[in-house]
Amino acid sequence: MKAKNTFGISFFIKKYKLKGDLAPVYARITVDGKSLDLSLK
């Protein structure tokens, strides 16, 4: 039986890193339950 792979992408803002009116936007990529956060500059 072949294993099922999963993949997902979410975008979010880290409000605790807010500087004035600007906050960093991050992408979270999840593959098979393992996730990685990337900053989008």
C-alpha positions as CSV (number, residue, x, y, z in Angstrom):
1,M,0.0,0.0,0.0
2,K,1.4,3.4,-1.0
3,A,1.6,6.1,1.7
4,K,-0.5,9.2,1.3
5,N,1.4,12.5,1.3
6,T,0.0,15.8,2.6
7,F,0.9,19.3,1.7
8,G,-0.4,22.7,2.9
9,I,0.5,26.4,2.9
10,S,-0.7,29.0,5.4
11,F,0.0,32.7,5.6
12,F,0.0,34.6,8.9
13,I,1.2,37.8,10.6
14,K,3.4,37.9,13.7
15,K,1.7,40.7,15.6
16,Y,4.1,40.5,18.5
17,K,6.9,41.7,16.1
18,L,4.8,44.8,15.1
19,K,7.0,47.9,14.4
20,G,4.8,50.9,14.0
21,D,2.2,50.1,11.3
22,L,4.3,47.3,9.8
23,A,4.3,43.6,10.8
24,P,6.2,40.7,9.1
25,V,4.2,38.2,7.0
26,Y,5.1,34.5,7.2
27,A,4.3,31.4,5.2
28,R,4.0,28.1,7.0
29,I,4.6,25.1,4.7
30,T,3.6,21.7,6.0
31,V,4.5,18.4,4.4
32,D,3.5,15.1,6.0
33,G,3.0,16.8,9.4
34,K,6.4,18.6,9.5
35,S,6.2,22.4,9.2
36,L,8.6,25.2,8.3
37,D,8.0,28.9,8.8
38,L,9.4,31.3,6.2
39,S,9.5,35.1,6.4
40,L,8.1,36.9,3.3
41,K,10.0,40.2,2.9
